[in-house]
Amino acid sequence: MNQSKFIEYLTTEKNYSKHTVTAYKKDLEDFRLFCDLEYDLKSIDSVSYSIIRSWIVLLVDSGMNNRSINRKMSSLKAYFKFLMLIGSQQSTPFAKHKALKITQKIAMPFSADEMHRLLSEIPFEDDYEGIRDKLIIELLYATGIRRDELINLKIKNVQFSPDTIKVLGKRNKERIIPLIPKVSMLVKEYLTERDQLETIRDGSYLFLLKSGYKIYDSLVYRVINHYFSIVTSKEKKSPHILRHTFATHLLNQGADLNAVKELLGHASLSSTQVYTHNSITALKKVHSAAHPRSKK
């Protein structure tokens, strides 16, 4: 079956993450179910664009936002492109498709003051979980790594001479990120506490639960949300906001955009440029203070 071959292709050839492959699979299944119920079609391989357009209308009417709809269309578009690749079809129904317009939402980063208050003034518990939770926040802020990259960080990829971490990013691309001395010291402190755990079951991973198993997505989110709720009233408090904060604060301090791109593991510079909007405000202040013509 072509859908099964497509999923295998995404996994083995494209090296997509398990989460991404699951999303593609669900999008295809949702569309197949729509075709079955509305048009009595058991296969989606030979559908016309008019059927796809009908699904788009249904999704819009259901209240789904344009960004989510575009993602579903991207999944379908990739599937039909795959059918052409394997010679199953000569054309794609997406030839004249245009993505729905979306409003770019800008996530507000945490301020330098909020970061200072959290990491310097808020007391963390002086036990394994307290030290671990502080390191999670420090590492996300100091390196800009993604939540999945943090969860899957291996002990063998943490080096102290020089102080670096090796991260396995999207599509299995590796990058090396330097650690600032303060974070490196906290890693050593954490490892000492980690060695005292009664049972270590997922020992190759850096971050573990108290039970010895590897940490998971929702735990990282809860840690970020809990501690940042103490120092900020911002609505969005998540690991991604810390990644956004890392990039924004570097750019505010004059870091080169290409260097930030490499640290974040972005494939293109356009992905990094979304983080520059806040640095523009800082640049305006510098410009206003330094330019001779700004003086009255």
N, C-alpha and C positions, 0 to 999 in steps of 0.2 A: 504494500500500500504506500502511495507516494507521501502521505503525511508522516508515516513512520520513518521513511527514508529521509525526509526533510529534518525531522527532529534529530535523527542520528547525524546528519550532516552538520547541524548547528553545534552538536556536542563534540564531534570528533574532528571535523574539518575547520570549523570557525572558532572552536575553543570558547564558546559562550559559557557564561556561568550557569550553574544549576537554576538559579532564580530567573535568569533571562529566558532560558529554554522553557521553563515552566510557564512563563508569561506568554511566549509564542504559542505553545501548545494549547493553552486555554483560549487564546484569541481565535485560533483555527477551529477549535471545538465549538465555541460560541457561534461562529459564523456558519459552521456546518449544521448546527441545530436550527438556526434561523432559516436556512435554505430548505431543510427538511420540513419544518412546520409551515412555512409560508409558500413554498414552491414545490413541495414534494420531491426535492432533489436529495439523493443519498450521497452524492459526491459533489465537491465544490470545484473540481478541477476545470470544468468547462463553463463556469458561470459567466454571464455577461456583466458589463459594468453597471447596467441598469439595476441589476439585483444588488450589487454592492452599494449603489447609491441609495436603494431602498433601506438597506441596513443602516447606513449613515443617518438617514432621516429618522429611523426608529430610535437610534441611540441618542440623537439630539432631543427628540420628544421625551425620552425617558429621563432627561436631565443630566446626562453625562457631559462633562466639560470637553471642550474641543481638544485639549491636550491629550486626554485619555482616548478620544476617538482617533486622533492622529496616530497614536501608538498602535492601536488595533489595526489601522490601515497599513502601517509599516510592516506589521507581522504578515498580513495578507500579501502585500506587495513583494516581500521577501520570498514568500512561498511560491508565487507565480514566476518569479525570477528563477527560482530553483527548478521549477518544471521546465523552463526553457533551457536551463543549463544541462539537464539530463536528457534533453531531446523529447520530452513528453509533450511539449507544446511549442508552437512556432511564434506565438505572440502572447502578450499579457493584457488583461482587461484594464490595467492601470496606466496604459499608455498616455492618456490625457487627464489623469487624475491630478487634482490640486489639493494640497492639504488645507484644512480649515485654519483660519486665522486665529492666532492665540495672543493673549495679552501677556507680555513677559512680566512675571511676578518676581520682584527683587526681595530676596530674603535679607532681613536686617541682621547684620553681625552683632555680636556682643561688643561693647565698647572696651577700650583699654582699661578704663576704671573698673568696669564690672569684672573683667578677668583678674585684675589685681586684687580686688576685694575677695573674690572667691578663693584664689590660690594663696593669698597671703594673710587674710584675716579670718576666714571661715575655718573653724576647727574640724578636722576629719578625725574619726575614731582611731585611736592608737592600737589597732589590731589588724589582722590580715585583710579583712574586707575594706577597712578604712584606707589602708595604704594602697591596696589595689585600686580602689575607686579614684583616689587622687591621681594615681599614675595614669589611669585611663584618660582622665581629663587633661592632664599635663601632656601626655603623648599625642592626643588628638590635636591639641592647640599648638604644640611645638613642631609637629611634622605635617599636619594637614592630611593625614591618611584617612581613607574611608573607613566606615564602621566594619565592613566585611574584612578589610585588610587588617584592622586591629584584631578582630576575633581570630583570624587565621594566622596571626604572626607567630612564627616558630622561635623557640629559644635559640636554636643554632643560627638564626638570622639576626641576632643581636650581638654586636661586636663592641668591645671597649677599647680597642687599640687599632685604628681610631674609633671614636664613639659614633657608630652608625647603626642603622637598621636596614635590612634588605626586605623590600615589600613585594609581594606578588599581587599585581594589580589586575585590571580588566584584561581579558583575553590572554592571561598568563604572561603579561609583560612585567619584567622585574625592574625595579629601580632602587637605588641606594640613597638614603636620606640621612644627613648628619644629625646627631643628637647634641643639644646644648648640654654643658656640664651639669646643670641643676637636674635635668631630666635623667641623665646618665646615672647620677648618684641615687635618684629615687628608684630607678630600675634595680640597682644593686640592693637597696634596702628591701624592695619588694621581693626579690629572689631569696633573700635570707629568710623572710617570713614564709614564703612559699615552700621552702625546704622543710618547714616545721609541720606542714599539713599531715594529718594521720594517714590519708590515702591519696595517692596521685594516680589517676586513671588515664588522663590524656596528657601524659608528661611531655610530649614534644611541643605542646603549645605554651606560649608565655602566660596568657591570662586564663586562670582557672577559677571555678567556683570553690567554695569551701569544701565541697564534697569531692573535689579532685577532678571533676569533669570540665571540659572546655566551656567558656562562657558563651552566651547566645545573644541574638539580636536585641530582644526586648529588655534584657538586663542592662545592656549598654545604654539604651534609650532611657530607662528608668533612672540610671545613675546621673545622666546629664540633666534630665528634667528635674530631678529632686534637688540637686545642688544649685542649679541656676535659678530655680524658683526662689531661692533665698536672697539672691542679689539683683534680680531683674524682674520687671513686670512685662517684658516682651512675651508675646503670645507663643511664638515658635521657639522651642528650646530642644534642640536635637543634635546628634553627632554631625549632621551635615552643616548645621549652623556654625559649629566649631571649625569645620573645614573652611567654610566661607570666611570666618573670622581670621583664621590663619592667613589666608590669601590677602584679605583686605588690609590687615595690619602690616604685612610685609610691603605691600604696594604703597601704603601711607608713609612708610619709612624710606621710600625710594628704591625698593628692590626692582631689579630688571624683570619685565613681564615674561621674557623667555625663561628666565631662571625659575620663576614661580610656576610656569607651565611644566617644567621638568620635575619640580618637586611634587606637584599635584598628580603627575602621571597622565596629563592630557595628551591626546593624539594631535590636536590642532590648537593653534593660538586662539581661535575664536571661542573655544570652550573656556579659556582662562579669562577672556576679556569681560565676561559677565561679572567678574569680581571687581572690576575697575571703577564702578559707579561711585562707590563711597570714597575711593582715593581721589576722585576728581574734586570733591569738596575740600579735602585737605590741600590739594594742589592749588586751588583757588586762594586759600588762605595764605599759603606760602607766596604765591604770585603777588597777591595784594600787599603783603608786608614787605616784599623785597623789590618790587619794580619801582623805579624812580617816578614814573608817571602816575603812580597810585597815591603819591603824597600830595597833600593839599598845601 
